[in-house]
Every structure is written in structure tokens, then in C-alpha cells.
């Protein structure tokens, strides 16, 4: 119960006390309207087309360069909706506005979820292997079916982590932590 109250206190302090940040985006305009951004696109396309002229139209390198031109145009088209400075480089706006949520917040949360999934799945595998006859061998030569089942169960790792926090299973007691000789 004390840990639950401590967790509630930490969350309420985290969200309640921190000051809100705001970025000055008044000088930023959509990248499609910035001449330097369009100049970067033209320079990149001209460079690729210059290299393309060195090859025959039906050769493999020419096909790859045409593909690179299409990818560059698609990339610049995607970034044309972002906000740019006068130098033509897109800026990430991380101020909590919902219009800019996909620029940093969603990829950041996805990164945290995937790293947590890998860590939780690996940890659950090591805990299950620890109970086997030869845990050291199973760390070197993994039991693939067990490993896959641990990672499949790790998809819902936030729920499992909260359960382990509340049950006290996530953190070892002071006496259970091995200490080397000093």
C-alpha cells in the first residue's frame, strides 16, 4: 500500500508541479514556402540527375538513381508540411501541441515501448532460465521456443511491470543482491 501511495505521489508531483514550456515558433513557416528548402530539393535532384546522365537509361545504376530521385521527392514532399527556419531545415516542435504530436512524441513513446518490451522479455527469459538445470548454458545457447514465448508475453510489459511493482517482485531485497569482495 505504501508503494502505491508513493507511486501516486510521484505521478501527481510530476504532472502537477512541472512548468509548461512553450517554444517561439513565430519565425518558422511551412517548409514548402521557404526558398532555401526548395533550393535544397533542386540541388539534390540536379546532383542525382547529373549522375544519371553518366549511365544508359536501361542500366541497373540508372534504375537505382531514378529510384533515389523518387525517394528524394517523396521525402521533401513529406517534410514540406513541417515547420522550417530561414535556412530551409525542418524543426521538431516538442511543445505538447497536438498538431506536432507525430514529430517527436509518438516516435519517442514507440521507442520507449519497444525498448521496454525487449528488456522485459529478456528479463523474463533470464528469470525462467535461472530455474533450469544449466542456466549458464541456456544463456549462451538460448532455448528458442522459451525465448519466443517470453517475448510474446512481453508485449503487454507495462501491465506486467505495474503488477511486479505492486507485488514487490520487481526489486530484490538488500540481502539478495550479490556483492563482490572488497
N, CA, C and O of each residue as an XYZ file, in Angstrom:
728
protein
N       0.822     -1.184      0.000
C       0.000      0.000      0.000
C       0.873      1.258      0.000
O       0.548      2.254     -0.645
N       2.009      1.191      0.751
C       2.894      2.352      0.795
C       3.490      2.637     -0.578
O       3.653      3.796     -0.959
N       3.818      1.573     -1.326
C       4.391      1.771     -2.663
C       3.365      2.371     -3.619
O       3.712      3.209     -4.452
N       2.124      1.956     -3.511
C       1.070      2.516     -4.354
C       0.900      3.999     -4.065
O       0.781      4.802     -4.991
N       0.889      4.368     -2.792
C       0.762      5.778     -2.441
C       1.977      6.575     -2.905
O       1.847      7.715     -3.351
N       3.154      5.970     -2.798
C       4.364      6.654     -3.274
C       4.310      6.847     -4.787
O       4.710      7.896     -5.292
N       3.819      5.845     -5.510
C       3.689      5.956     -6.959
C       2.688      7.047     -7.337
O       2.937      7.822     -8.261
N       1.572      7.114     -6.638
C       0.567      8.157     -6.897
C       1.153      9.533     -6.596
O       0.914     10.482     -7.342
N       1.915      9.651     -5.517
C       2.536     10.930     -5.168
C       3.533     11.369     -6.235
O       3.544     12.535     -6.632
N       4.364     10.448     -6.699
C       5.353     10.790     -7.720
C       4.673     11.242     -9.008
O       5.081     12.233     -9.612
N       3.645     10.523     -9.426
C       2.938     10.886    -10.665
C       2.250     12.235    -10.525
O       2.293     13.050    -11.447
N       1.623     12.480     -9.391
C       0.927     13.767     -9.214
C       1.920     14.930     -9.146
O       1.645     16.007     -9.674
N       3.070     14.719     -8.500
C       4.078     15.779     -8.472
C       4.683     16.014     -9.850
O       4.969     17.147    -10.236
N       4.871     14.924    -10.581
C       5.478     15.024    -11.901
C       4.613     15.858    -12.833
O       5.117     16.736    -13.534
N       3.306     15.585    -12.843
C       2.420     16.292    -13.756
C       1.911     17.613    -13.189
O       1.533     18.499    -13.955
N       1.891     17.764    -11.884
C       1.303     18.960    -11.292
C       2.255     20.108    -11.072
O       1.839     21.265    -11.135
N       3.513     19.831    -10.817
C       4.449     20.870    -10.425
C       5.294     21.369    -11.602
O       5.729     22.520    -11.596
N       5.528     20.539    -12.590
C       6.445     20.931    -13.665
C       5.859     22.085    -14.473
O       4.686     22.055    -14.845
N       6.672     23.096    -14.743
C       6.177     24.232    -15.521
C       5.995     23.857    -16.982
O       6.721     23.023    -17.523
N       5.029     24.480    -17.597
C       4.809     24.200    -19.010
C       5.806     24.989    -19.842
O       6.111     26.144    -19.543
N       6.299     24.361    -20.868
C       7.273     25.001    -21.755
C       6.578     25.419    -23.037
O       5.655     24.749    -23.500
N       7.015     26.507    -23.597
C       6.457     26.923    -24.867
C       7.598     27.382    -25.770
O       8.536     28.048    -25.331
N       7.492     27.015    -27.014
C       8.525     27.392    -27.977
C       8.015     28.549    -28.820
O       6.827     28.636    -29.131
N       8.921     29.422    -29.179
C       8.563     30.527    -30.050
C       8.684     30.035    -31.484
O       9.788     29.872    -32.003
N       7.549     29.800    -32.118
C       7.549     29.305    -33.485
C       7.099     30.386    -34.454
O       6.700     30.088    -35.579
N       7.163     31.646    -34.019
C       6.649     32.729    -34.857
C       7.478     32.926    -36.117
O       6.944     33.362    -37.137
N       8.776     32.616    -36.071
C       9.616     32.806    -37.246
C       9.660     31.569    -38.138
O      10.281     31.600    -39.201
N       9.023     30.502    -37.732
C       9.022     29.280    -38.527
C       7.806     29.265    -39.447
O       6.707     29.646    -39.045
N       8.010     28.830    -40.659
C       6.923     28.753    -41.643
C       6.941     27.356    -42.255
O       7.945     26.653    -42.143
N       5.856     26.941    -42.898
C       5.874     25.627    -43.548
C       7.031     25.514    -44.539
O       7.310     26.449    -45.289
N       7.690     24.382    -44.534
C       8.906     24.197    -45.337
C       8.655     24.411    -46.823
O       9.546     24.878    -47.532
N       7.460     24.081    -47.311
C       7.159     24.261    -48.720
C       7.211     25.715    -49.146
O       7.364     26.001    -50.334
N       7.083     26.653    -48.189
C       7.099     28.084    -48.500
C       8.480     28.715    -48.344
O       8.646     29.902    -48.628
N       9.460     27.957    -47.906
C      10.796     28.505    -47.659
C      11.660     28.294    -48.907
O      11.828     27.158    -49.350
N      12.207     29.365    -49.477
C      13.030     29.211    -50.687
C      14.257     28.320    -50.477
O      14.636     27.579    -51.384
N      14.873     28.377    -49.318
C      16.070     27.566    -49.073
C      15.727     26.075    -49.068
O      16.538     25.256    -49.501
N      14.547     25.717    -48.590
C      14.110     24.314    -48.592
C      13.939     23.831    -50.025
O      14.402     22.746    -50.380
N      13.278     24.632    -50.843
C      13.083     24.266    -52.244
C      14.418     24.222    -52.990
O      14.597     23.404    -53.893
N      15.352     25.095    -52.617
C      16.680     25.082    -53.228
C      17.419     23.791    -52.873
O      18.136     23.239    -53.708
N      17.251     23.311    -51.644
C      17.876     22.040    -51.240
C      17.331     20.890    -52.089
O      18.087     20.023    -52.527
N      16.029     20.889    -52.317
C      15.422     19.860    -53.155
C      15.993     19.929    -54.568
O      16.399     18.910    -55.126
N      16.024     21.126    -55.144
C      16.534     21.279    -56.507
C      17.988     20.838    -56.602
O      18.364     20.163    -57.561
N      18.807     21.206    -55.630
C      20.223     20.834    -55.633
C      20.389     19.320    -55.572
O      21.214     18.749    -56.285
N      19.604     18.678    -54.721
C      19.728     17.228    -54.587
C      19.262     16.532    -55.861
O      19.910     15.589    -56.316
N      18.154     16.978    -56.443
C      17.644     16.364    -57.671
C      18.623     16.594    -58.821
O      18.869     15.680    -59.607
N      19.181     17.792    -58.931
C      20.138     18.078    -60.003
C      21.388     17.212    -59.872
O      21.929     16.747    -60.876
N      21.841     16.997    -58.657
C      23.009     16.138    -58.445
C      22.735     14.707    -58.871
O      23.582     14.069    -59.497
N      21.555     14.200    -58.533
C      21.199     12.834    -58.926
C      21.007     12.730    -60.437
O      21.415     11.742    -61.048
N      20.387     13.748    -61.043
C      20.198     13.718    -62.493
C      21.536     13.835    -63.224
O      21.704     13.249    -64.294
N      22.485     14.578    -62.666
C      23.821     14.660    -63.256
C      24.516     13.308    -63.240
O      25.182     12.934    -64.205
N      24.362     12.590    -62.161
C      24.940     11.241    -62.094
C      24.202     10.296    -63.031
O      24.801      9.379    -63.593
N      22.881     10.521    -63.203
C      22.066      9.659    -64.053
C      22.503      9.746    -65.518
O      22.399      8.761    -66.249
N      22.988     10.904    -65.952
C      23.397     11.092    -67.345
C      24.633     10.275    -67.704
O      24.916     10.080    -68.886
N      25.366      9.799    -66.720
C      26.569      9.015    -66.972
C      26.254      7.570    -67.366
O      27.135      6.853    -67.841
N      25.008      7.140    -67.172
C      24.640      5.745    -67.415
C      23.590      5.676    -68.515
O      22.869      6.641    -68.764
N      23.515      4.526    -69.164
C      22.454      4.330    -70.153
C      21.122      4.196    -69.427
O      21.078      3.801    -68.261
N      20.036      4.527    -70.125
C      18.726      4.625    -69.484
C      18.221      3.304    -68.924
O      17.450      3.300    -67.964
N      18.636      2.193    -69.499
C      18.104      0.902    -69.051
C      19.086      0.120    -68.168
O      18.865     -1.066    -67.924
N      20.147      0.743    -67.690
C      21.128      0.040    -66.857
C      20.657     -0.003    -65.398
O      19.774      0.752    -64.992
N      21.261     -0.891    -64.637
C      20.902     -1.040    -63.225
C      21.216      0.214    -62.405
O      20.381      0.618    -61.595
N      22.383      0.851    -62.577
C      22.649      2.073    -61.818
C      21.657      3.194    -62.139
O      21.287      3.973    -61.261
N      21.229      3.271    -63.403
C      20.260      4.298    -63.778
C      18.923      4.043    -63.082
O      18.255      4.974    -62.633
N      18.551      2.782    -63.002
C      17.306      2.440    -62.293
C      17.373      2.810    -60.831
O      16.398      3.301    -60.263
N      18.527      2.575    -60.214
C      18.689      2.918    -58.801
C      18.687      4.429    -58.601
O      18.136      4.924    -57.617
N      19.295      5.162    -59.524
C      19.306      6.621    -59.400
C      17.908      7.194    -59.602
O      17.537      8.155    -58.928
N      17.128      6.624    -60.514
C      15.737      7.073    -60.697
C      14.926      6.812    -59.428
O      14.089      7.619    -59.025
N      15.193      5.677    -58.822
C      14.520      5.345    -57.560
C      14.923      6.335    -56.462
O      14.087      6.751    -55.660
N      16.204      6.708    -56.431
C      16.678      7.694    -55.452
C      16.027      9.059    -55.684
O      15.714      9.767    -54.726
N      15.824      9.428    -56.938
C      15.167     10.703    -57.248
C      13.731     10.688    -56.739
O      13.270     11.658    -56.137
N      13.024      9.583    -56.983
C      11.640      9.475    -56.493
C      11.588      9.520    -54.970
O      10.701     10.151    -54.395
N      12.544      8.848    -54.313
C      12.580      8.852    -52.847
C      12.874     10.248    -52.309
O      12.284     10.662    -51.311
N      13.781     10.979    -52.959
C      14.106     12.338    -52.514
C      12.899     13.246    -52.673
O      12.608     14.047    -51.785
N      12.189     13.132    -53.793
C      10.992     13.950    -53.989
C       9.925     13.626    -52.953
O       9.271     14.526    -52.427
N       9.749     12.338    -52.658
C       8.758     11.937    -51.650
C       9.163     12.443    -50.262
O       8.312     12.881    -49.487
N      10.457     12.380    -49.951
C      10.923     12.854    -48.649
C      10.699     14.356    -48.504
O      10.219     14.816    -47.468
N      11.044     15.116    -49.531
C      10.842     16.555    -49.462
C       9.359     16.898    -49.436
O       8.962     17.873    -48.797
N       8.531     16.107    -50.124
C       7.081     16.327    -50.079
C       6.554     16.089    -48.664
O       5.700     16.831    -48.179
N       7.067     15.053    -48.009
C       6.650     14.755    -46.635
C       7.042     15.889    -45.686
O       6.241     16.321    -44.856
N       8.279     16.364    -45.818
C       8.758     17.405    -44.921
C       8.225     18.791    -45.265
O       8.417     19.723    -44.484
N       7.570     18.956    -46.394
C       7.084     20.282    -46.767
C       5.999     20.778    -45.815
O       5.759     21.983    -45.742
N       5.348     19.891    -45.096
C       4.337     20.299    -44.121
C       4.906     20.649    -42.755
O       4.211     21.232    -41.922
N       6.166     20.298    -42.520
C       6.802     20.631    -41.248
C       7.147     22.118    -41.221
O       7.044     22.807    -42.236
N       7.554     22.600    -40.063
C       7.957     23.996    -39.949
C       9.464     24.115    -40.145
O      10.237     23.319    -39.612
N       9.872     25.126    -40.920
C      11.282     25.345    -41.226
C      11.706     26.737    -40.813
O      10.896     27.660    -40.729
N      13.000     26.866    -40.557
C      13.587     28.173    -40.325
C      14.022     28.760    -41.653
O      13.806     28.153    -42.702
N      14.631     29.929    -41.621
C      15.060     30.574    -42.865
C      16.154     29.798    -43.604
O      16.386     30.040    -44.788
N      16.832     28.862    -42.912
C      17.870     28.072    -43.558
C      17.314     26.898    -44.355
O      18.066     26.213    -45.049
N      16.006     26.656    -44.266
C      15.380     25.586    -45.031
C      15.447     24.223    -44.379
O      15.134     23.220    -45.021
N      15.844     24.161    -43.128
C      15.913     22.888    -42.418
C      14.685     22.720    -41.525
O      14.326     23.647    -40.799
N      14.036     21.556    -41.565
C      12.855     21.324    -40.736
C      13.207     21.329    -39.251
O      14.291     20.899    -38.858
N      12.285     21.815    -38.440
C      12.449     21.849    -36.987
C      11.436     20.904    -36.356
O      10.316     20.753    -36.843
N      11.848     20.279    -35.275
C      10.936     19.466    -34.481
C      10.340     20.360    -33.404
O      11.066     21.014    -32.655
N       9.032     20.385    -33.331
C       8.350     21.176    -32.324
C       7.877     20.209    -31.240
O       7.048     19.335    -31.494
N       8.408     20.373    -30.040
C       8.105     19.470    -28.941
C       7.526     20.295    -27.801
O       8.123     20.392    -26.729
N       6.372     20.882    -28.037
C       5.782     21.727    -27.000
C       4.417     21.233    -26.532
O       3.740     21.931    -25.778
N       4.008     20.062    -26.958
C       2.753     19.500    -26.489
C       1.556     19.795    -27.375
O       0.456     19.324    -27.082
N       1.726     20.541    -28.424
C       0.608     20.813    -29.324
C       0.265     19.545    -30.094
O       1.150     18.827    -30.559
N      -1.016     19.283    -30.221
C      -1.434     18.052    -30.874
C      -1.091     18.032    -32.356
O      -0.938     16.955    -32.933
N      -0.967     19.185    -32.980
C      -0.604     19.231    -34.383
C       0.805     18.743    -34.649
O       1.112     18.339    -35.770
N       1.667     18.770    -33.648
C       3.059     18.358    -33.800
C       3.343     17.057    -33.059
O       4.504     16.729    -32.812
N       2.311     16.320    -32.705
C       2.470     15.101    -31.918
C       3.285     14.039    -32.656
O       4.056     13.311    -32.032
N       3.126     13.944    -33.956
C       3.813     12.915    -34.719
C       5.270     13.201    -34.987
O       5.983     12.327    -35.481
N       5.740     14.401    -34.676
C       7.119     14.748    -34.976
C       8.103     14.145    -33.978
O       9.181     13.699    -34.370
N       7.748     14.125    -32.709
C       8.687     13.637    -31.703
C       8.027     12.742    -30.660
O       8.594     11.718    -30.279
N       6.852     13.111    -30.202
C       6.234     12.414    -29.082
C       5.883     10.974    -29.417
O       6.249     10.063    -28.675
N       5.183     10.753    -30.516
C       4.795      9.386    -30.861
C       6.007      8.505    -31.176
O       6.058      7.375    -30.691
N       6.987      8.966    -31.968
C       8.170      8.119    -32.147
C       8.926      7.876    -30.842
O       9.472      6.792    -30.635
N       8.961      8.867    -29.970
C       9.630      8.686    -28.682
C       8.934      7.652    -27.816
O       9.586      6.811    -27.197
N       7.610      7.712    -27.772
C       6.862      6.725    -26.996
C       6.991      5.328    -27.598
O       7.079      4.339    -26.870
N       7.002      5.250    -28.923
C       7.187      3.955    -29.570
C       8.569      3.387    -29.242
O       8.706      2.188    -28.998
N       9.592      4.242    -29.237
C      10.936      3.805    -28.867
C      10.954      3.271    -27.436
O      11.525      2.212    -27.174
N      10.328      4.002    -26.509
C      10.307      3.542    -25.115
C       9.554      2.229    -24.970
O       9.956      1.368    -24.187
N       8.452      2.063    -25.724
C       7.698      0.817    -25.649
C       8.533     -0.352    -26.161
O       8.573     -1.408    -25.531
N       9.198     -0.171    -27.295
C       9.976     -1.274    -27.876
C      11.167     -1.631    -26.993
O      11.452     -2.813    -26.798
N      11.863     -0.639    -26.459
C      12.998     -0.957    -25.580
C      12.527     -1.621    -24.297
O      13.191     -2.522    -23.784
N      11.386     -1.183    -23.775
C      10.824     -1.836    -22.592
C      10.419     -3.271    -22.886
O      10.607     -4.161    -22.057
N       9.865     -3.489    -24.065
C       9.462     -4.838    -24.467
C      10.678     -5.756    -24.552
O      10.644     -6.885    -24.062
N      11.742     -5.274    -25.169
C      12.958     -6.086    -25.283
C      13.531     -6.375    -23.888
O      13.906     -7.509    -23.588
N      13.593     -5.357    -23.056
C      14.137     -5.546    -21.714
C      13.295     -6.463    -20.858
O      13.827     -7.319    -20.150
N      11.973     -6.294    -20.914
C      11.087     -7.118    -20.104
C      11.099     -8.569    -20.582
O      11.107     -9.497    -19.774
N      11.098     -8.755    -21.912
C      11.142    -10.117    -22.452
C      12.451    -10.812    -22.108
O      12.453    -11.986    -21.739
N      13.560    -10.098    -22.227
C      14.853    -10.675    -21.877
C      14.953    -10.988    -20.403
O      15.509    -12.014    -20.012
N      14.410    -10.100    -19.584
C      14.452    -10.319    -18.132
C      13.608    -11.531    -17.752
O      14.022    -12.337    -16.919
N      12.428    -11.667    -18.354
C      11.580    -12.818    -18.013
C      12.222    -14.120    -18.500
O      12.082    -15.157    -17.852
N      12.930    -14.072    -19.644
C      13.646    -15.266    -20.112
C      14.741    -15.650    -19.117
O      14.874    -16.821    -18.761
N      15.518    -14.675    -18.674
C      16.597    -14.974    -17.733
C      16.063    -15.491    -16.401
O      16.686    -16.342    -15.766
N      14.910    -14.980    -15.981
C      14.330    -15.474    -14.720
C      13.855    -16.916    -14.861
O      13.993    -17.707    -13.928
N      13.291    -17.268    -16.033
C      12.849    -18.654    -16.240
C      14.035    -19.594    -16.417
O      14.001    -20.730    -15.945
N      15.081    -19.129    -17.093
C      16.277    -19.947    -17.307
C      16.985    -20.208    -15.984
O      17.584    -21.266    -15.797
N      16.919    -19.256    -15.075
C      17.582    -19.381    -13.775
C      17.075    -20.598    -13.001
O      17.791    -21.147    -12.162
N      15.839    -21.019    -13.283
C      15.251    -22.162    -12.580
C      15.600    -23.497    -13.237
O      15.245    -24.542    -12.693
N      16.287    -23.505    -14.392
C      16.613    -24.750    -15.087
C      17.869    -25.395    -14.492
O      18.494    -24.847    -13.584
N      18.228    -26.578    -15.026
C      19.392    -27.300    -14.530
C      20.689    -26.592    -14.896
O      21.598    -26.506    -14.070
N      20.788    -26.085    -16.119
C      22.022    -25.459    -16.604
C      21.732    -24.031    -17.074
O      21.659    -23.790    -18.278
N      21.566    -23.087    -16.155
C      21.210    -21.728    -16.575
C      22.291    -21.032    -17.395
O      21.981    -20.238    -18.283
N      23.570    -21.328    -17.103
C      24.646    -20.671    -17.855
C      24.638    -21.114    -19.313
O      24.849    -20.302    -20.214
N      24.394    -22.407    -19.545
C      24.357    -22.922    -20.902
C      23.169    -22.344    -21.668
O      23.283    -22.052    -22.858
N      22.044    -22.179    -21.003
C      20.853    -21.650    -21.682
C      20.972    -20.158    -21.965
O      20.231    -19.629    -22.793
N      21.883    -19.477    -21.297
C      22.150    -18.084    -21.647
C      23.025    -18.008    -22.890
O      22.874    -17.095    -23.702
N      23.940    -18.963    -23.043
C      24.837    -18.978    -24.194
C      24.135    -19.554    -25.421
O      24.229    -19.000    -26.516
N      23.430    -20.673    -25.229
C      22.654    -21.304    -26.294
C      21.178    -21.201    -25.922
O      20.658    -22.069    -25.220
N      20.505    -20.164    -26.377
C      19.133    -19.928    -25.921
C      18.153    -21.013    -26.354
O      18.278    -21.603    -27.427
N      17.193    -21.249    -25.500
C      16.070    -22.126    -25.800
C      15.063    -21.272    -26.583
O      14.314    -20.493    -25.993
N      15.050    -21.424    -27.904
C      14.293    -20.520    -28.767
C      12.796    -20.557    -28.484
O      12.195    -19.485    -28.406
N      12.148    -21.716    -28.324
C      10.708    -21.678    -28.015
C      10.401    -20.933    -26.703
O       9.430    -20.180    -26.626
N      11.223    -21.145    -25.691
C      11.028    -20.425    -24.428
C      11.272    -18.930    -24.619
O      10.537    -18.100    -24.085
N      12.297    -18.601    -25.374
C      12.616    -17.201    -25.648
C      11.461    -16.510    -26.385
O      11.078    -15.394    -26.034
N      10.917    -17.168    -27.392
C       9.802    -16.574    -28.140
C       8.561    -16.423    -27.271
O       7.833    -15.439    -27.399
N       8.316    -17.378    -26.396
C       7.144    -17.259    -25.509
C       7.328    -16.117    -24.514
O       6.370    -15.421    -24.178
N       8.561    -15.926    -24.045
C       8.823    -14.816    -23.122
C       8.640    -13.473    -23.819
O       8.071    -12.546    -23.242
N       9.120    -13.364    -25.062
C       8.958    -12.107    -25.783
C       7.517    -11.885    -26.218
O       7.076    -10.739    -26.304
N       6.772    -12.954    -26.494
C       5.356    -12.793    -26.832
C       4.569    -12.324    -25.611
O       3.670    -11.491    -25.731
N       4.903    -12.851    -24.451
C       4.209    -12.399    -23.239
C       4.659    -11.003    -22.832
O       3.970    -10.323    -22.072
N       5.816    -10.571    -23.336
C       6.317     -9.249    -23.016
C       5.647     -8.129    -23.784
O       5.934     -6.961    -23.524
N       4.761     -8.442    -24.726
C       4.072     -7.386    -25.482
C       3.260     -6.475    -24.564
O       3.113     -5.285    -24.842
N       2.748     -7.017    -23.500
C       1.979     -6.222    -22.539
C       2.845     -5.895    -21.329
O       2.375     -5.949    -20.193
N       4.092     -5.561    -21.569
C       5.037     -5.354    -20.489
C       4.657     -4.233    -19.535
O       4.974     -4.354    -18.352
N       4.003     -3.148    -19.948
C       3.663     -2.132    -18.942
C       2.745     -2.675    -17.844
O       2.892     -2.330    -16.672
N       1.797     -3.529    -18.242
C       0.901     -4.112    -17.237
C       1.653     -5.068    -16.316
O       1.435     -5.077    -15.104
N       2.546     -5.878    -16.904
C       3.347     -6.795    -16.093
C       4.277     -6.053    -15.148
O       4.486     -6.482    -14.013
N       4.836     -4.940    -15.611
C       5.747     -4.163    -14.763
C       4.995     -3.534    -13.600
O       5.493     -3.529    -12.475
N       3.802     -3.005    -13.853
C       3.000     -2.428    -12.768
C       2.630     -3.508    -11.764
O       2.677     -3.278    -10.555
N       2.261     -4.686    -12.258
C       1.919     -5.800    -11.359
C       3.112     -6.181    -10.494
O       2.960     -6.431     -9.298
N       4.314     -6.226    -11.102
C       5.503     -6.581    -10.335
C       5.902     -5.482     -9.356
O       6.423     -5.776     -8.280
N       5.666     -4.236     -9.710
C       5.954     -3.138     -8.773
C       5.050     -3.243     -7.561
O       5.505     -3.128     -6.422
N       3.754     -3.463     -7.814
C       2.800     -3.522     -6.705
C       2.999     -4.757     -5.831
O       2.749     -4.710     -4.626
N       3.450     -5.870     -6.433
C       3.650     -7.076     -5.633
C       5.024     -7.094     -4.966
O       5.272     -7.937     -4.103
N       5.917     -6.187     -5.345
C       7.255     -6.154     -4.764
C       8.211     -7.134     -5.403
O       9.308     -7.352     -4.889
N       7.813     -7.736     -6.526
C       8.639     -8.735     -7.199
C       9.671     -8.107     -8.127
O      10.613     -8.788     -8.531
N       9.527     -6.862     -8.470
C      10.426     -6.213     -9.421
C      11.777     -5.884     -8.799
O      12.801     -5.924     -9.482
N      11.787     -5.562     -7.520
C      13.005     -5.111     -6.848
C      13.437     -6.179     -5.857
O      12.629     -6.664     -5.066
N      14.718     -6.547     -5.902
C      15.253     -7.513     -4.947
C      15.483     -6.849     -3.603
O      15.693     -5.639     -3.514
N      15.439     -7.659     -2.570
C      15.733     -7.174     -1.225
C      17.238     -6.957     -1.099
O      18.011     -7.496     -1.891
N      17.646     -6.192     -0.134
C      19.056     -5.837      0.042
C      19.937     -7.073      0.222
O      21.059     -7.097     -0.286
N      19.471     -8.077      0.915
C      20.273     -9.269      1.181
C      20.389    -10.183     -0.028
O      21.267    -11.046     -0.047
N      19.541    -10.029     -1.034
C      19.563    -10.894     -2.209
C      20.519    -10.409     -3.290
O      20.727    -11.110     -4.280
N      21.099     -9.241     -3.125
C      21.976     -8.678     -4.143
C      23.401     -9.122     -3.839
O      23.924     -8.813     -2.768
N      24.043     -9.848     -4.768
C      25.417    -10.300     -4.508
C      26.401     -9.137     -4.555
O      26.314     -8.255     -5.410
N      27.324     -9.162     -3.625
C      28.351     -8.118     -3.552
C      29.697     -8.818     -3.643
O      29.953     -9.773     -2.910
N      30.556     -8.348     -4.538
C      31.873     -8.934     -4.690
C      32.768     -8.581     -3.501
O      32.450     -7.690     -2.713
N      33.882     -9.289     -3.385
C      34.807     -8.988     -2.292
C      35.415     -7.600     -2.468
O      35.659     -7.145     -3.586
N      35.650     -6.952     -1.357
C      36.178     -5.585     -1.399
C      37.556     -5.515     -0.829
O      38.152     -4.439     -0.785
